[in-house]
Amino acid sequence: MYGRKTEISVGILMVLGMACLVYLSVTLGGVNLFGSDSYTITASFRSVEGLEPGATVEIAGVPVGKVKQIRLEENDALVVMEIQHTTQISDDTIASIRTKGIIGDKFVKLSPGWSEEYLSENDALMDTESAISIEELINKYLFDQ
């Protein structure tokens, strides 16, 4: 009923459709298939309340990386961040956990210093500011006299 030419055309369209789906999945998922274009740094915080893996890392409001992992280390939260290889982070940079808007997502804000020494793979930021807990602030004002 259908000719060989029709079957080949449908096969080619199916392969192209599948290739487009794979491309979109990889692109939207942020997967890098061809090697790493980032380096890893860490920062230790007393509290990372609300921060989750995948959160953005920003300098001056510009995304420069993402939170790769959060783990407990010596009663502090160790945040592992992937930073774009084109972004240099000075060793006196301050890392703080902030909220987008009043009740938005948490992210890591990096405030660069003036040092000309830069961090490299697996280095750690020394200066950090932990997340502010809204619940603790409310409790403090309501119940502390």
Helices and strands as residue ranges (DSSP letters): H 4-29, E 38-45, E 56-59, E 62-73, E 76-84, E 94-99, E 106-111, E 123-125, E 127-129, H 134-143
